[in-house]
Amino acid sequence: MKRAVGYIRRSHQDAGGHVSREEQETVLRELAERHGETLGEVFEDWGRSGGDSSDESDALAHRPGFRSLLRALEAGEVTAVFAHRVDRIGRSSHALGRLWAA
């Protein structure tokens, strides 16, 4: 069944006062509602960097939530992806390219 999903992330470096898990999820639900969607699963990689790895083939190895999101997209199970900001999805051109392609 197709569904709208969300993705939240915060790296270790963001820990000093940036947007909380709860605040990110609230924004996702509000965005989905504004777009006529009901938010289903929220994938997350808390405490994980969204930046480039030194090895592009390893760029997503440390982000299991993002890999699950990509699998759901590639399987055609997702109608929309919501995130607090695009940099929460990733700071890596490789990761954003994979998402766009999916």
C-alpha positions as CSV (number, residue, x, y, z in Angstrom):
1,M,0.0,0.0,0.0
2,K,1.4,3.4,-1.0
3,R,1.9,5.9,1.8
4,A,3.5,9.3,2.6
5,V,6.5,9.0,4.8
6,G,8.8,11.2,6.7
7,Y,12.5,11.3,7.4
8,I,14.2,12.9,10.4
9,R,17.9,13.1,11.2
10,R,20.3,14.9,13.5
11,S,24.0,14.4,13.6
12,H,26.2,14.4,16.7
13,Q,27.4,17.9,15.7
14,D,23.8,19.2,15.7
15,A,23.2,18.2,19.3
16,G,23.7,21.7,20.8
17,G,20.2,23.1,20.6
18,H,19.1,22.3,17.1
19,V,15.6,21.0,16.2
20,S,14.4,18.1,18.4
21,R,13.0,14.8,17.2
22,E,9.5,15.9,18.4
23,E,9.7,19.2,16.6
24,Q,10.8,17.6,13.4
25,E,8.0,15.1,13.6
26,T,5.4,17.8,14.2
27,V,6.6,19.7,11.2
28,L,6.4,16.5,9.1
29,R,2.8,15.9,10.1
30,E,1.8,19.5,9.4
31,L,3.5,19.4,6.0
32,A,1.8,16.2,5.1
33,E,-1.6,17.5,6.2
34,R,-1.1,20.7,4.1
35,H,-0.5,18.6,1.1
36,G,-3.5,16.4,1.7
37,E,-1.5,13.4,2.9
38,T,-1.6,11.3,6.1
39,L,1.9,10.7,7.3
40,G,2.7,7.0,7.8
41,E,6.1,5.8,8.8
42,V,8.8,8.2,9.9
43,F,12.3,6.9,9.1
44,E,15.1,8.3,11.2
45,D,18.8,8.3,11.7
46,W,19.3,10.1,15.0
47,G,23.0,10.9,15.8
48,R,24.1,10.2,12.3
49,S,25.9,12.6,10.0
50,G,24.3,13.4,6.6
51,G,27.6,14.4,5.0
52,D,29.7,12.7,2.4
53,S,31.9,9.8,3.3
54,S,35.4,9.6,2.0
55,D,34.2,6.6,-0.1
56,E,31.0,7.2,-2.1
57,S,30.1,3.5,-2.0
58,D,30.1,3.7,1.8
59,A,28.3,7.1,2.0
60,L,25.0,5.5,3.2
61,A,26.4,2.6,5.2
62,H,25.9,4.4,8.5
63,R,22.3,5.6,7.8
64,P,20.0,2.6,8.1
65,G,16.8,4.8,8.2
66,F,17.8,6.4,4.9
67,R,18.5,3.0,3.3
68,S,15.1,1.8,4.4
69,L,13.5,5.0,3.0
70,L,15.3,4.4,-0.4
71,R,14.1,0.8,-0.4
72,A,10.5,1.9,0.1
73,L,10.8,4.5,-2.6
74,E,12.5,2.1,-5.1
75,A,9.7,-0.5,-4.4
76,G,7.1,2.1,-5.3
77,E,5.5,2.1,-1.9
78,V,5.8,5.8,-1.2
79,T,3.6,8.7,-2.5
80,A,5.6,11.5,-0.9
81,V,8.6,12.1,1.4
82,F,8.5,14.9,4.0
83,A,11.4,16.3,5.9
84,H,11.9,19.3,8.2
85,R,14.6,20.7,5.8
86,V,16.4,19.2,2.8
87,D,19.7,19.1,4.8
88,R,18.0,16.7,7.3
89,I,17.7,14.2,4.4
90,G,21.4,14.6,3.8
91,R,24.3,16.9,3.1
92,S,25.8,14.4,0.6
93,S,25.3,14.9,-3.1
94,H,25.4,11.1,-3.4
95,A,22.6,10.6,-0.9
96,L,20.4,13.4,-2.4
97,G,21.0,12.0,-5.9
98,R,20.0,8.5,-4.8
99,L,16.8,10.0,-3.3
100,W,16.0,12.0,-6.4
101,A,16.6,9.0,-8.6
102,A,14.3,6.8,-6.5
